[in-house]
């Protein structure tokens, strides 16, 4: 092999080594970013679960209040019997 070909090969190998190093660094950064994204996802899922539990709790309270107020929907003639029988 001639000296020129060896030098060209050396340049190409050095470029490949540089490229591999760059790709390793990029991979490391991407791995870190992925880890942070996964942590955020876990936190968001926890928040979502908290919101769902709060929503269920509020819904149960509203349903209880509506059940307690259901007597307001009773017809007037049924209420008249109650008010005549019970004097306050």
C-alpha positions in Angstrom: 0.0 0.0 0.0 1.2 3.4 -0.8 1.8 6.1 1.8 -1.0 8.2 0.4 -3.5 5.3 0.7 -2.5 4.7 4.3 -2.9 8.4 5.1 -6.4 8.4 3.5 -7.3 5.3 5.4 -6.1 6.9 8.6 -8.2 10.0 8.0 -11.3 7.8 7.3 -10.7 5.7 10.4 -10.3 8.9 12.5 -13.6 10.3 11.1 -15.3 7.0 12.0 -13.8 7.2 15.5 -15.0 10.8 15.9 -18.5 9.8 14.6 -18.7 6.9 17.1 -17.7 9.2 20.0 -20.3 11.8 18.9 -23.0 9.1 18.6 -22.1 7.8 22.1 -22.4 11.3 23.6 -25.7 11.9 21.8 -27.0 8.5 23.0 -26.0 9.4 26.6 -27.9 12.7 26.3 -30.9 11.0 24.8 -30.9 8.4 27.6 -30.8 11.1 30.2 -33.7 12.9 28.5 -35.7 9.7 28.3 -35.1 9.1 32.0 -36.4 12.6 32.8 -39.4 12.1 30.5 -40.2 8.8 32.2 -40.0 10.4 35.6 -42.4 13.2 34.5 -44.8 10.6 33.1 -44.9 8.7 36.4 -45.6 12.0 38.2 -48.3 12.9 35.8 -49.9 9.5 36.2 -49.9 10.0 40.0 -51.5 13.5 39.6 -54.0 12.0 37.2 -54.9 9.3 39.8 -55.2 12.0 42.5 -57.6 14.0 40.3 -59.7 10.9 39.5 -60.0 10.1 43.2 -61.0 13.7 44.0 -63.5 13.6 41.1 -65.0 10.4 42.4 -65.2 11.8 46.0 -66.9 15.0 44.8 -69.3 13.1 42.6 -70.3 10.9 45.6 -70.9 14.0 47.7 -73.0 15.7 45.0 -75.1 12.5 44.6 -75.6 12.4 48.3 -76.8 16.0 48.4 -79.1 15.4 45.4 -80.6 12.4 47.2 -81.2 14.5 50.3 -82.9 17.2 48.2 -85.0 14.7 46.3 -88.0 15.4 48.6 -88.3 18.8 46.9 -89.5 17.0 43.8 -92.4 15.4 45.6 -95.8 16.6 44.4 -97.5 19.3 46.5 -100.5 17.1 47.4 -98.1 14.7 49.2 -96.5 17.5 51.1 -99.9 19.0 52.2 -100.7 15.8 54.0 -97.5 16.0 55.9 -97.9 19.6 56.8 -101.5 19.1 58.0 -100.6 16.1 60.1 -97.5 17.6 61.6 -97.6 21.1 63.1 -94.4 22.9 63.7 
